[in-house]
Amino acid sequence: MGYEVAGKIAASKALIEADAMNIASALQMPSSGTSTGNPSGFASAMKDAVNRVDGMQHEASRKMEAVDAGQSDDLVGAMLASQEASLSFSMLMQVRNKVVGAVEDLIKLPI
């Protein structure tokens, strides 16, 4: 039974790492996790990802407001920015859910 749990943890870890790499490449984050030059870990990588997704959402909102106000005719660009922000947010939530699931699995492990 212990080997089964260890296998599940290893599989979950591999999925989390794959999702993190996908998000890093989608958000054009450095794969080393050192976006500010300081040594960083998972927490700062997630913070950077959240900040980038937030920036994408603000940019999409700005473009949509410009189209609504008649200041811009770039409806396609505004819609693409909105979809890109939405997909980035969905990917970020998937990573969050994987991390929470992995932590819950770790908590359930007998010591």
Secondary structure by P-SEA (a helix, b strand, c coil): caaaaaaaaaaaaaaaaaaaaaaaaaaccccccccccccccaaaaaaaaaaaaaaaaaaaaaaaaaaaaccccaaaaaaaaaaaaaaaaaaaaaaaaaaaaaaaaaaaccc
